[in-house]
């Protein structure tokens, strides 16, 4: 059966791991991104996911018995501010395993496709939190044996990541505004410095410090 790929509305990227997989909880690596949405678009998307998950739960309960099936957590959370108050926005979690095995038992490696605003592939972008993006995904119902309660099954739906289109990039590591810097206007000198003053300034000047801001 062909995959049914869907595309989200434009939203804000939260904690993206799109250039390099996250290995904190999975040594094989997982590409992840969370998408912040607001208003009617967020509610419509949440209802779509919930409907697929509920259908899977009911299907498995009919097969295994209602008491043996528990609904898994949805890949959705409510955004809160620094004081713990809900903002009204919803955050949706997308994942892609970096490595795995196909039905033939062969090991594969993959990563999300990245496109710029014009739809041109661009893997050089270092996508940071706050970027405006769309996500190409598959809404997948699933069930599995519970690892927490013996004899129980979990059923739900997941958001399988395939690609991301970057509408407005905020580079990984943050821009000047992220660190609290503002644009400053520099006053131009009314007259050029004399040769003697320039020479003195050159003698006192220290070499510029080296370094890179590429690492987060």
MDTraj code that builds the backbone (N, CA, C; nanometers):
import mdtraj as md
import numpy as np

residues = "UNK UNK UNK UNK UNK UNK UNK UNK UNK UNK UNK UNK UNK UNK UNK UNK UNK UNK UNK UNK UNK UNK UNK UNK UNK UNK UNK UNK UNK UNK UNK UNK UNK UNK UNK UNK UNK UNK UNK UNK UNK UNK UNK UNK UNK UNK UNK UNK UNK UNK UNK UNK UNK UNK UNK UNK UNK UNK UNK UNK UNK UNK UNK UNK UNK UNK UNK UNK UNK UNK UNK UNK UNK UNK UNK UNK UNK UNK UNK UNK UNK UNK UNK UNK UNK UNK UNK UNK UNK UNK UNK UNK UNK UNK UNK UNK UNK UNK UNK UNK UNK UNK UNK UNK UNK UNK UNK UNK UNK UNK UNK UNK UNK UNK UNK UNK UNK UNK UNK UNK UNK UNK UNK UNK UNK UNK UNK UNK UNK UNK UNK UNK UNK UNK UNK UNK UNK UNK UNK UNK UNK UNK UNK UNK UNK UNK UNK UNK UNK UNK UNK UNK UNK UNK UNK UNK UNK UNK UNK UNK UNK UNK UNK UNK UNK UNK UNK UNK UNK UNK UNK UNK UNK UNK UNK UNK UNK UNK UNK UNK UNK UNK UNK UNK UNK UNK UNK UNK UNK UNK UNK UNK UNK UNK UNK UNK UNK UNK UNK UNK UNK UNK UNK UNK UNK UNK UNK UNK UNK UNK UNK UNK UNK UNK UNK UNK".split()
xyz = np.array([
    [0.0843, -0.1199, 0.0000],
    [0.0000, 0.0000, 0.0000],
    [0.0876, 0.1246, 0.0000],
    [0.0568, 0.2193, -0.0875],
    [0.1358, 0.3419, -0.0966],
    [0.1153, 0.4277, 0.0278],
    [0.2213, 0.4953, 0.0677],
    [0.2125, 0.5839, 0.1833],
    [0.1248, 0.7040, 0.1484],
    [0.0449, 0.7474, 0.2451],
    [-0.0375, 0.8663, 0.2255],
    [0.0282, 0.9810, 0.2993],
    [0.1079, 1.0585, 0.2277],
    [0.1792, 1.1691, 0.2895],
    [0.0898, 1.2918, 0.2966],
    [0.0939, 1.3561, 0.4103],
    [0.0155, 1.4767, 0.4358],
    [0.1097, 1.5922, 0.4660],
    [0.0585, 1.7139, 0.4626],
    [0.1398, 1.8321, 0.4901],
    [0.0701, 1.9199, 0.5938],
    [0.1439, 1.9627, 0.6935],
    [0.0878, 2.0476, 0.7974],
    [0.0724, 2.1918, 0.7491],
    [-0.0055, 2.2711, 0.8209],
    [-0.0022, 2.4160, 0.7988],
    [0.1342, 2.4702, 0.8449],
    [0.1599, 2.5972, 0.8158],
    [0.2817, 2.6610, 0.8637],
    [0.2754, 2.6749, 1.0155],
    [0.3868, 2.6410, 1.0809],
    [0.3944, 2.6528, 1.2260],
    [0.5371, 2.6831, 1.2679],
    [0.5594, 2.6847, 1.3973],
    [0.6907, 2.7185, 1.4526],
    [0.7611, 2.5919, 1.4998],
    [0.8858, 2.5734, 1.4573],
    [0.9650, 2.4575, 1.4977],
    [1.0077, 2.4696, 1.6434],
    [0.9934, 2.3593, 1.7172],
    [1.0341, 2.3532, 1.8578],
    [1.1292, 2.2353, 1.8741],
    [1.2479, 2.2608, 1.9308],
    [1.3495, 2.1566, 1.9540],
    [1.3728, 2.0671, 1.8319],
    [1.4069, 2.1221, 1.7165],
    [1.4291, 2.0383, 1.5985],
    [1.5631, 1.9644, 1.6032],
    [1.5599, 1.8375, 1.5670],
    [1.6808, 1.7571, 1.5435],
    [1.6672, 1.7040, 1.4012],
    [1.7030, 1.7862, 1.3040],
    [1.6787, 1.7544, 1.1638],
    [1.8070, 1.7369, 1.0827],
    [1.9155, 1.7991, 1.1269],
    [2.0438, 1.7837, 1.0576],
    [2.1215, 1.6650, 1.1121],
    [2.0998, 1.6360, 1.2389],
    [2.1707, 1.5281, 1.3074],
    [2.0717, 1.4576, 1.4000],
    [2.0667, 1.3233, 1.3969],
    [1.9686, 1.2537, 1.4809],
    [2.0009, 1.2648, 1.6298],
    [1.8970, 1.2601, 1.7099],
    [1.9096, 1.2632, 1.8553],
    [1.9324, 1.1205, 1.9048],
    [2.0385, 1.0988, 1.9822],
    [2.0706, 0.9640, 2.0327],
    [2.0552, 0.9541, 2.1843],
    [1.9911, 1.0522, 2.2459],
    [1.9808, 1.0551, 2.3923],
    [1.9053, 0.9341, 2.4461],
    [1.7930, 0.8991, 2.3834],
    [1.7120, 0.7878, 2.4321],
    [1.7113, 0.6686, 2.3369],
    [1.7767, 0.6846, 2.2225],
    [1.7832, 0.5758, 2.1251],
    [1.9196, 0.5800, 2.0579],
    [2.0020, 0.4801, 2.0842],
    [2.1394, 0.4811, 2.0336],
    [2.1463, 0.4771, 1.8811],
    [2.0395, 0.4293, 1.8175],
    [2.0372, 0.4245, 1.6706],
    [2.0024, 0.5592, 1.6086],
    [1.9572, 0.6528, 1.6905],
    [1.9300, 0.7879, 1.6425],
    [1.7878, 0.8081, 1.5939],
    [1.7311, 0.9218, 1.6302],
    [1.5961, 0.9577, 1.5887],
    [1.5955, 1.1043, 1.5465],
    [1.5450, 1.1310, 1.4265],
    [1.5228, 1.2688, 1.3837],
    [1.3870, 1.3127, 1.4380],
    [1.3824, 1.4288, 1.4990],
    [1.2570, 1.4757, 1.5580],
    [1.2379, 1.6251, 1.5326],
    [1.1123, 1.6648, 1.5343],
    [1.0789, 1.8067, 1.5348],
    [0.9398, 1.8193, 1.5952],
    [0.9203, 1.9229, 1.6738],
    [0.7878, 1.9554, 1.7259],
    [0.7388, 2.0803, 1.6543],
    [0.6096, 2.0820, 1.6279],
    [0.5500, 2.1925, 1.5534],
    [0.4449, 2.2613, 1.6392],
    [0.4626, 2.3914, 1.6580],
    [0.3680, 2.4706, 1.7376],
    [0.2640, 2.5325, 1.6450],
    [0.1363, 2.5030, 1.6740],
    [0.0258, 2.5586, 1.5973],
    [-0.0751, 2.6226, 1.6915],
    [-0.1515, 2.7188, 1.6398],
    [-0.2513, 2.7875, 1.7203],
    [-0.3870, 2.7864, 1.6507],
    [-0.4916, 2.8153, 1.7286],
    [-0.6238, 2.8404, 1.6734],
    [-0.6901, 2.7215, 1.6075],
    [-0.7723, 2.7529, 1.5074],
    [-0.8540, 2.6507, 1.4413],
    [-0.7687, 2.5432, 1.3740],
    [-0.6538, 2.5820, 1.3183],
    [-0.5662, 2.4844, 1.2517],
    [-0.5157, 2.3813, 1.3518],
    [-0.4776, 2.4270, 1.4705],
    [-0.4276, 2.3360, 1.5736],
    [-0.5361, 2.2386, 1.6180],
    [-0.6572, 2.2902, 1.6412],
    [-0.7673, 2.2060, 1.6865],
    [-0.8081, 2.1037, 1.5806],
    [-0.8116, 2.1454, 1.4542],
    [-0.8481, 2.0548, 1.3463],
    [-0.7460, 1.9418, 1.3329],
    [-0.6182, 1.9752, 1.3450],
    [-0.5124, 1.8751, 1.3353],
    [-0.5211, 1.7771, 1.4525],
    [-0.5434, 1.8292, 1.5728],
    [-0.5541, 1.7448, 1.6913],
    [-0.6720, 1.6472, 1.6784],
    [-0.7845, 1.6954, 1.6266],
    [-0.9015, 1.6097, 1.6091],
    [-0.8751, 1.4996, 1.5070],
    [-0.8009, 1.5322, 1.4028],
    [-0.7668, 1.4337, 1.3004],
    [-0.6840, 1.3200, 1.3610],
    [-0.5842, 1.3555, 1.4408],
    [-0.4977, 1.2546, 1.5044],
    [-0.5785, 1.1717, 1.6037],
    [-0.6605, 1.2402, 1.6844],
    [-0.7406, 1.1717, 1.7856],
    [-0.8368, 1.0710, 1.7240],
    [-0.8956, 1.1064, 1.6101],
    [-0.9907, 1.0167, 1.5442],
    [-0.9236, 0.8880, 1.4973],
    [-0.8042, 0.9006, 1.4401],
    [-0.7300, 0.7824, 1.3937],
    [-0.6899, 0.6954, 1.5127],
    [-0.6463, 0.7586, 1.6219],
    [-0.6058, 0.6839, 1.7409],
    [-0.7248, 0.6098, 1.8032],
    [-0.8380, 0.6778, 1.8144],
    [-0.9566, 0.6153, 1.8741],
    [-1.0043, 0.4965, 1.7921],
    [-0.9987, 0.5095, 1.6602],
    [-1.0394, 0.3990, 1.5731],
    [-0.9512, 0.2767, 1.5954],
    [-0.8217, 0.2995, 1.6135],
    [-0.7290, 0.1885, 1.6375],
    [-0.7545, 0.1245, 1.7731],
    [-0.7828, 0.2056, 1.8740],
    [-0.8127, 0.1525, 2.0075],
    [-0.9374, 0.0639, 2.0021],
    [-1.0426, 0.1123, 1.9368],
    [-1.1667, 0.0359, 1.9278],
    [-1.1470, -0.0945, 1.8507],
    [-1.0671, -0.0876, 1.7448],
    [-1.0377, -0.2073, 1.6649],
    [-0.9668, -0.3133, 1.7493],
    [-0.8683, -0.2721, 1.8272],
    [-0.7910, -0.3665, 1.9075],
    [-0.8724, -0.4189, 2.0254],
    [-0.9586, -0.3333, 2.0820],
    [-1.0441, -0.3789, 2.1919],
    [-1.1434, -0.4849, 2.1456],
    [-1.1902, -0.4706, 2.0232],
    [-1.2807, -0.5711, 1.9674],
    [-1.2095, -0.7048, 1.9496],
    [-1.0793, -0.6989, 1.9254],
    [-1.0002, -0.8196, 1.9032],
    [-0.9485, -0.8803, 2.0329],
    [-0.8979, -0.7956, 2.1242],
    [-0.8313, -0.8443, 2.2454],
    [-0.9183, -0.8384, 2.3703],
    [-1.0265, -0.7591, 2.3646],
    [-1.1076, -0.7372, 2.4832],
    [-1.0804, -0.5991, 2.5401],
    [-1.1855, -0.5310, 2.5816],
    [-1.1735, -0.3916, 2.6240],
    [-1.0777, -0.3732, 2.7409],
    [-1.0744, -0.4693, 2.8329],
    [-0.9935, -0.4545, 2.9541],
    [-0.8445, -0.4725, 2.9284],
    [-0.8091, -0.5245, 2.8118],
    [-0.6683, -0.5511, 2.7824],
    [-0.6025, -0.4426, 2.6970],
    [-0.6793, -0.3428, 2.6571],
    [-0.6258, -0.2400, 2.5663],
    [-0.6350, -0.1020, 2.6305],
    [-0.5234, -0.0340, 2.6300],
    [-0.5164, 0.1025, 2.6837],
    [-0.4798, 0.1987, 2.5718],
    [-0.5430, 0.3166, 2.5709],
    [-0.5106, 0.4184, 2.4708],
    [-0.3754, 0.4814, 2.5029],
    [-0.2851, 0.4815, 2.4060],
    [-0.1531, 0.5427, 2.4253],
    [-0.1653, 0.6947, 2.4211],
    [-0.0654, 0.7623, 2.4767],
    [-0.0635, 0.9080, 2.4715],
    [-0.0538, 0.9546, 2.3266],
    [-0.1254, 1.0603, 2.2947],
    [-0.1179, 1.1177, 2.1606],
    [0.0101, 1.2001, 2.1460],
    [0.0593, 1.2180, 2.0229],
    [0.1797, 1.2989, 2.0005],
    [0.1488, 1.4485, 2.0018],
    [0.0734, 1.4899, 2.1042],
    [0.0265, 1.6281, 2.1156],
    [0.0433, 1.6735, 2.2600],
    [0.0865, 1.7962, 2.2795],
    [0.0932, 1.8533, 2.4138],
    [0.0447, 1.9973, 2.4102],
    [-0.0015, 2.0455, 2.5248],
    [-0.0463, 2.1839, 2.5362],
    [0.0724, 2.2701, 2.5774],
    [0.0956, 2.3774, 2.5048],
    [0.2070, 2.4665, 2.5378],
    [0.1765, 2.5436, 2.6662],
    [0.2786, 2.5586, 2.7492],
    [0.2663, 2.6394, 2.8706],
    [0.3759, 2.7448, 2.8733],
    [0.3500, 2.8534, 2.9452],
    [0.4514, 2.9575, 2.9576],
    [0.5436, 2.9255, 3.0749],
    [0.6356, 3.0176, 3.1070],
    [0.7349, 2.9919, 3.2112],
    [0.6726, 2.9746, 3.3493],
    [0.5475, 3.0216, 3.3650],
    [0.4775, 3.0068, 3.4931],
    [0.3871, 2.8844, 3.4963],
    [0.3884, 2.8074, 3.3878],
    [0.3080, 2.6858, 3.3820],
    [0.1669, 2.7061, 3.3340],
    [0.1312, 2.8263, 3.2925],
    [-0.0037, 2.8542, 3.2437],
    [-0.0135, 2.8171, 3.0953],
    [-0.1253, 2.7599, 3.0552],
    [-0.1455, 2.7221, 2.9156],
    [-0.1597, 2.8455, 2.8274],
    [-0.0931, 2.8424, 2.7124],
    [-0.0967, 2.9565, 2.6201],
    [-0.2102, 2.9457, 2.5186],
    [-0.2665, 2.8261, 2.5048],
    [-0.3693, 2.8030, 2.4032],
    [-0.3147, 2.7374, 2.2780],
    [-0.1810, 2.7359, 2.2616],
    [-0.1188, 2.6711, 2.1458],
    [-0.1010, 2.5220, 2.1728],
    [-0.0954, 2.4428, 2.0659],
    [-0.0688, 2.2999, 2.0752],
    [0.0634, 2.2683, 2.0070],
    [0.1341, 2.1670, 2.0587],
    [0.2638, 2.1270, 2.0043],
    [0.2538, 1.9807, 1.9601],
    [0.2885, 1.9551, 1.8338],
    [0.2759, 1.8228, 1.7738],
    [0.4156, 1.7639, 1.7501],
    [0.4331, 1.6364, 1.7855],
    [0.5651, 1.5724, 1.7796],
    [0.5763, 1.4764, 1.6613],
    [0.6798, 1.4980, 1.5783],
    [0.7067, 1.4154, 1.4610],
    [0.8409, 1.3435, 1.4799],
    [0.8480, 1.2177, 1.4329],
    [0.9716, 1.1400, 1.4489],
    [1.0022, 1.0578, 1.3250],
    [1.1331, 1.0325, 1.3058],
    [1.1809, 0.9411, 1.2025],
    [1.3018, 0.8669, 1.2582],
    [1.2990, 0.7330, 1.2568],
    [1.4150, 0.6558, 1.2998],
    [1.5259, 0.6690, 1.1952],
    [1.6471, 0.6988, 1.2424],
    [1.7588, 0.7189, 1.1500],
    [1.8028, 0.5885, 1.0844],
    [1.7920, 0.4790, 1.1577],
    [1.8265, 0.3475, 1.1030],
    [1.7200, 0.2469, 1.1439],
    [1.7159, 0.1354, 1.0729],
    [1.6197, 0.0301, 1.1042],
    [1.6351, -0.0845, 1.0071],
    [1.5366, -0.1746, 1.0082],
    [1.5389, -0.2889, 0.9175],
    [1.4076, -0.2938, 0.8407],
    [1.4172, -0.3260, 0.7107],
    [1.2967, -0.3410, 0.6300],
    [1.2398, -0.4818, 0.6469],
    [1.1321, -0.5129, 0.5736],
    [1.0662, -0.6420, 0.5886],
    [1.1563, -0.7586, 0.5491],
    [1.2569, -0.7306, 0.4662],
    [1.3511, -0.8347, 0.4242],
    [1.4654, -0.8528, 0.5245],
    [1.4643, -0.7720, 0.6304],
    [1.5687, -0.7818, 0.7315],
    [1.6936, -0.7031, 0.6988],
    [1.6857, -0.6200, 0.5953],
    [1.8014, -0.5410, 0.5534],
    [1.8057, -0.4089, 0.6301],
    [1.9240, -0.3694, 0.6713],
    [1.9412, -0.2454, 0.7470],
    [1.9374, -0.1262, 0.6517],
    [1.8637, -0.0232, 0.6904],
    [1.8585, 0.0982, 0.6094],
    [1.8947, 0.2192, 0.6946],
    [1.9394, 0.3241, 0.6256],
    [1.9687, 0.4522, 0.6896],
    [1.8945, 0.5607, 0.6123],
    [1.8375, 0.6557, 0.6847],
    [1.7623, 0.7610, 0.6173],
    [1.7658, 0.8894, 0.6999],
    [1.7220, 0.9980, 0.6385],
    [1.7103, 1.1257, 0.7062],
    [1.6016, 1.2082, 0.6372],
    [1.5454, 1.3046, 0.7080],
    [1.4371, 1.3835, 0.6471],
    [1.4877, 1.4665, 0.5301],
    [1.4051, 1.4808, 0.4288],
    [1.4355, 1.5723, 0.3191],
    [1.4089, 1.7148, 0.3683],
    [1.4986, 1.8069, 0.3319],
    [1.4858, 1.9466, 0.3733],
    [1.4741, 2.0342, 0.2484],
    [1.3729, 2.1220, 0.2454],
    [1.3504, 2.2112, 0.1325],
    [1.3434, 2.3556, 0.1817],
    [1.3882, 2.4485, 0.0965],
    [1.3760, 2.5898, 0.1328],
    [1.2362, 2.6403, 0.0949],
    [1.2127, 2.7696, 0.1140],
    [1.0803, 2.8261, 0.0906],
    [1.0347, 2.8129, -0.0546],
    [1.1321, 2.8042, -0.1480],
    [1.0993, 2.7907, -0.2911],
    [1.0800, 2.6445, -0.3323],
    [1.0931, 2.5529, -0.2363],
    [1.0760, 2.4117, -0.2670],
    [1.2005, 2.3455, -0.3226],
    [1.3164, 2.4102, -0.3080],
    [1.4435, 2.3546, -0.3573],
    [1.5122, 2.2794, -0.2436],
    [1.5588, 2.1555, -0.2673],
    [1.6281, 2.0808, -0.1617],
    [1.7496, 2.1570, -0.1108],
    [1.7673, 2.1602, 0.0204],
    [1.8799, 2.2327, 0.0801],
    [1.9126, 2.1713, 0.2160],
    [2.0122, 2.0821, 0.2173],
    [2.0513, 2.0152, 0.3412],
    [2.1535, 2.0948, 0.4215],
    [2.1921, 2.2116, 0.3709],
    [2.2934, 2.2909, 0.4415],
    [2.2324, 2.3752, 0.5530],
    [2.1000, 2.3912, 0.5521],
    [2.0373, 2.4750, 0.6539],
    [2.0470, 2.4113, 0.7925],
    [2.0864, 2.4931, 0.8893],
    [2.0923, 2.4490, 1.0291],
    [1.9653, 2.5015, 1.0969],
    [1.8623, 2.4198, 1.0959],
    [1.7295, 2.4637, 1.1392],
    [1.7221, 2.4689, 1.2906],
    [1.6960, 2.5881, 1.3430],
    [1.6860, 2.6059, 1.4867],
    [1.5436, 2.6290, 1.5309],
    [1.5208, 2.6206, 1.6604],
    [1.3902, 2.6491, 1.7160],
    [1.3473, 2.7906, 1.6823],
    [1.2194, 2.8084, 1.6531],
    [1.1690, 2.9391, 1.6130],
    [1.1552, 2.9547, 1.4631],
    [1.2123, 2.8614, 1.3856],
    [1.1963, 2.8652, 1.2397],
    [1.0505, 2.8393, 1.2039],
    [1.0039, 2.9038, 1.0970],
    [0.8697, 2.8775, 1.0453],
    [0.8798, 2.7666, 0.9417],
    [0.8057, 2.6577, 0.9639],
    [0.8201, 2.5395, 0.8786],
    [0.6843, 2.4762, 0.8474],
    [0.6856, 2.3900, 0.7468],
    [0.5787, 2.2934, 0.7231],
    [0.6414, 2.1545, 0.7333],
    [0.5618, 2.0559, 0.7706],
    [0.6123, 1.9193, 0.7838],
    [0.5336, 1.8253, 0.6935],
    [0.6054, 1.7423, 0.6185],
    [0.5448, 1.6345, 0.5421],
    [0.5496, 1.5095, 0.6299],
    [0.4347, 1.4442, 0.6491],
    [0.4278, 1.3361, 0.7466],
    [0.3262, 1.2311, 0.7031],
    [0.3295, 1.1186, 0.7745],
    [0.2287, 1.0140, 0.7594],
    [0.1650, 0.9923, 0.8962],
    [0.0329, 0.9904, 0.9012],
    [-0.0408, 0.9655, 1.0246],
    [-0.0630, 0.8149, 1.0346],
    [0.0066, 0.7522, 1.1307],
    [0.0130, 0.6063, 1.1344],
    [-0.0533, 0.5496, 1.2604],
    [-0.1607, 0.4702, 1.2472],
    [-0.2157, 0.4003, 1.3636],
    [-0.1240, 0.2838, 1.4014],
    [-0.1146, 0.2532, 1.5297],
    [-0.0263, 0.1440, 1.5726],
    [-0.0827, 0.0761, 1.6966],
    [-0.0323, -0.0447, 1.7228],
    [-0.0583, -0.1123, 1.8494],
    [0.0650, -0.1929, 1.8865],
    [0.0832, -0.2124, 2.0146],
    [0.1979, -0.2896, 2.0632],
    [0.1682, -0.3436, 2.2017],
    [0.2494, -0.4407, 2.2406],
    [0.2389, -0.4961, 2.3750],
    [0.2932, -0.3939, 2.4736],
    [0.2239, -0.3719, 2.5831],
    [0.2687, -0.2765, 2.6833],
    [0.3921, -0.3294, 2.7554],
    [0.4915, -0.2445, 2.7710],
    [0.6125, -0.2820, 2.8455],
    [0.5983, -0.2496, 2.9940],
    [0.4906, -0.1828, 3.0295],
    [0.4694, -0.1419, 3.1682],
    [0.3753, -0.2363, 3.2437],
    [0.2729, -0.2859, 3.1754],
    [0.1735, -0.3723, 3.2399],
    [0.1621, -0.5038, 3.1644],
    [0.1924, -0.6135, 3.2335],
    [0.1895, -0.7453, 3.1706],
    [0.0495, -0.7795, 3.1211],
    [0.0428, -0.8302, 2.9981],
    [-0.0837, -0.8721, 2.9413],
    [-0.1656, -0.7605, 2.8802],
    [-0.1146, -0.6370, 2.8863],
    [-0.1874, -0.5230, 2.8311],
    [-0.1312, -0.4833, 2.6949],
    [-0.2140, -0.4192, 2.6150],
    [-0.1747, -0.3678, 2.4845],
    [-0.1986, -0.2173, 2.4803],
    [-0.1150, -0.1469, 2.4047],
    [-0.1320, -0.0043, 2.3810],
    [-0.1696, 0.0182, 2.2353],
    [-0.2580, 0.1138, 2.2130],
    [-0.2967, 0.1474, 2.0763],
    [-0.3065, 0.2986, 2.0635],
    [-0.2710, 0.3485, 1.9466],
    [-0.2750, 0.4931, 1.9270],
    [-0.2372, 0.5313, 1.7860],
    [-0.1835, 0.6518, 1.7707],
    [-0.1419, 0.7031, 1.6397],
    [-0.0154, 0.7849, 1.6558],
    [0.0716, 0.7779, 1.5571],
    [0.1972, 0.8533, 1.5603],
    [0.2101, 0.9378, 1.4347],
    [0.2975, 1.0390, 1.4426],
    [0.3245, 1.1282, 1.3299],
    [0.4633, 1.0955, 1.2760],
    [0.4665, 1.0262, 1.1630],
    [0.5936, 0.9808, 1.1051],
    [0.6499, 1.0893, 1.0132],
    [0.7658, 1.1385, 1.0481],
    [0.8314, 1.2477, 0.9767],
    [0.8905, 1.2010, 0.8439],
    [0.8730, 1.2838, 0.7380],
    [0.9345, 1.2549, 0.6087],
    [1.0160, 1.3722, 0.5549],
    [0.9624, 1.4925, 0.5646],
    [1.0341, 1.6071, 0.5083],
    [0.9886, 1.7354, 0.5770],
    [1.0710, 1.8392, 0.5616],
    [1.0413, 1.9700, 0.6194],
    [1.0684, 2.0772, 0.5145],
    [0.9767, 2.1722, 0.5038],
    [0.9997, 2.2904, 0.4205],
    [1.0202, 2.4092, 0.5141],
    [1.1304, 2.4790, 0.4973],
    [1.1629, 2.5927, 0.5827],
    [1.1149, 2.7208, 0.5157],
    [1.0156, 2.7835, 0.5746],
    [0.9599, 2.9072, 0.5198],
    [1.0425, 3.0271, 0.5655],
    [1.0787, 3.0278, 0.6925],
    [1.1623, 3.1348, 0.7480],
    [1.2607, 3.0718, 0.8453],
    [1.3889, 3.0826, 0.8155],
    [1.4926, 3.0134, 0.8918],
    [1.5412, 3.0945, 1.0113],
    [1.5457, 3.0258, 1.1260],
    [1.6209, 3.0746, 1.2418],
    [1.7311, 2.9714, 1.2628],
    [1.8556, 3.0119, 1.2427],
    [1.9645, 2.9150, 1.2443],
    [1.9865, 2.8545, 1.3808],
    [2.0247, 2.7276, 1.3806],
    [2.0572, 2.6541, 1.5023],
    [2.1648, 2.7287, 1.5801],
    [2.1413, 2.7542, 1.7067],
    [2.2359, 2.8315, 1.7876],
    [2.1846, 2.9699, 1.8162],
    [2.0827, 3.0166, 1.7393],
    [2.0229, 3.1467, 1.7674],
    [2.0854, 3.2600, 1.6891],
    [2.0031, 3.3601, 1.6602],
    [2.0536, 3.4798, 1.5938],
    [2.0818, 3.5877, 1.6972],
    [2.1163, 3.7081, 1.6543],
    [2.1513, 3.8149, 1.7482],
    [2.0360, 3.8465, 1.8428],
    [1.9144, 3.8500, 1.7883],
    [1.7972, 3.8813, 1.8708],
    [1.7767, 3.7759, 1.9787],
    [1.8049, 3.6465, 1.9438],
    [1.7897, 3.5371, 2.0394],
    [1.8753, 3.5604, 2.1640],
    [1.9953, 3.6158, 2.1443],
    [2.0863, 3.6394, 2.2560],
    [2.0664, 3.7762, 2.3212],
    [1.9665, 3.8518, 2.2769],
    [1.9353, 3.9798, 2.3392],
    [2.0071, 4.0986, 2.2801],
    [2.0725, 4.0811, 2.1644],
    [2.1427, 4.1922, 2.1014],
    [2.0483, 4.2717, 2.0120],
    [2.0692, 4.4008, 2.0064],
    [1.9915, 4.4879, 1.9200],
    [2.0836, 4.5567, 1.8202],
    [2.0247, 4.6020, 1.7109],
    [2.1024, 4.6749, 1.6111],
    [2.1386, 4.8133, 1.6660],
    [2.2640, 4.8483, 1.6557],
    [2.3121, 4.9778, 1.7043],
    [2.3626, 5.0612, 1.5866],
    [2.3264, 5.1889, 1.5888],
    [2.3766, 5.2792, 1.4854],
    [2.5122, 5.3349, 1.5292],
    [2.6068, 5.3388, 1.4367],
    [2.7418, 5.3869, 1.4672],
    [2.7589, 5.5257, 1.4075],
    [2.7996, 5.6195, 1.4909],
    [2.8221, 5.7554, 1.4429],
    [2.9513, 5.7624, 1.3633],
    [2.9422, 5.8274, 1.2495],
    [3.0621, 5.8444, 1.1678],
    [3.1392, 5.9666, 1.2159],
    [3.2737, 5.9567, 1.2103],
    [3.3570, 6.0697, 1.2529],
    [3.3407, 6.1854, 1.1546],
    [3.3378, 6.3056, 1.2078],
    [3.3184, 6.4235, 1.1232],
    [3.4413, 6.4529, 1.0387],
    [3.5608, 6.4135, 1.0876],
    [3.6836, 6.4380, 1.0111],
    [3.7736, 6.3168, 1.0246],
    [3.8530, 6.2863, 0.9203],
    [3.9406, 6.1701, 0.9287],
    [4.0503, 6.1910, 1.0319],
    [4.0946, 6.0829, 1.0915],
    [4.2020, 6.0918, 1.1914],
    [4.3308, 6.1325, 1.1231],
    [4.4169, 6.2054, 1.1965],
    [4.5468, 6.2446, 1.1409],
    [4.6330, 6.1216, 1.1273],
    [4.7365, 6.1318, 1.0457],
    [4.8261, 6.0189, 1.0248],
    [4.8904, 5.9756, 1.1547],
    [4.9295, 6.0727, 1.2397],
    [4.9939, 6.0394, 1.3664],
    [4.8986, 5.9661, 1.4586],
    [4.7730, 6.0158, 1.4640],
    [4.6750, 5.9516, 1.5505],
    [4.6446, 5.8112, 1.5009],
    [4.6370, 5.7976, 1.3670],
    [4.6100, 5.6661, 1.3097],
    [4.7214, 5.5691, 1.3422],
    [4.8447, 5.6151, 1.3356],
    [4.9574, 5.5280, 1.3663],
    [4.9548, 5.4829, 1.5101],
    [4.9211, 5.5750, 1.6030],
    [4.9138, 5.5403, 1.7442],
    [4.8040, 5.4374, 1.7670],
    [4.6920, 5.4572, 1.6971],
    [4.5812, 5.3639, 1.7138],
    [4.6195, 5.2258, 1.6647],
    [4.6940, 5.2212, 1.5529],
    [4.7359, 5.0927, 1.4984],
    [4.8268, 5.0190, 1.5947],
    [4.9119, 5.0911, 1.6656],
    [5.0059, 5.0286, 1.7583],
    [4.9324, 4.9686, 1.8780],
    [4.8251, 5.0370, 1.9227],
    [4.7528, 4.9916, 2.0420],
    [4.6517, 4.8819, 2.0112],
    [4.6182, 4.8646, 1.8858],
    [4.5129, 4.7706, 1.8494],
    [4.5568, 4.6273, 1.8714],
    [4.4693, 4.5460, 1.9350],
    [4.4984, 4.4054, 1.9565],
    [4.4402, 4.3236, 1.8422],
    [4.5029, 4.2089, 1.8133],
    [4.4481, 4.1251, 1.7077],
    [4.3090, 4.0742, 1.7466],
    [4.2221, 4.0558, 1.6452],
    [4.0871, 4.0058, 1.6717],
    [4.0940, 3.8632, 1.7243],
    [4.0032, 3.8327, 1.8211],
    [4.0005, 3.6984, 1.8783],
    [3.9417, 3.6011, 1.7779],
    [3.9969, 3.4779, 1.7734],
    [3.9437, 3.3763, 1.6840],
    [3.8323, 3.2997, 1.7524],
    [3.7635, 3.2139, 1.6777],
    [3.6559, 3.1333, 1.7374],
    [3.5459, 3.1096, 1.6368],
    [3.4519, 3.0202, 1.6737],
    [3.3398, 2.9861, 1.5853],
    [3.2117, 2.9756, 1.6652],
    [3.1025, 3.0215, 1.6052],
    [2.9718, 3.0122, 1.6694],
    [2.8903, 2.8981, 1.6089],
    [2.9570, 2.8062, 1.5353],
    [2.8848, 2.6992, 1.4695],
    [2.8288, 2.5966, 1.5678],
    [2.8997, 2.5748, 1.6798],
    [2.8530, 2.4773, 1.7771],
    [2.7543, 2.5392, 1.8712],
    [2.6516, 2.4653, 1.9039],
    [2.5477, 2.5168, 1.9951],
    [2.5990, 2.5195, 2.1370],
])
top = md.Topology()
chain = top.add_chain()
for i, resn in enumerate(residues, 1):
    res = top.add_residue(resn, chain, resSeq=i)
    for name in ("N", "CA", "C"):
        top.add_atom(name, md.element.get_by_symbol(name[0]), res)
traj = md.Trajectory(xyz[None], top)
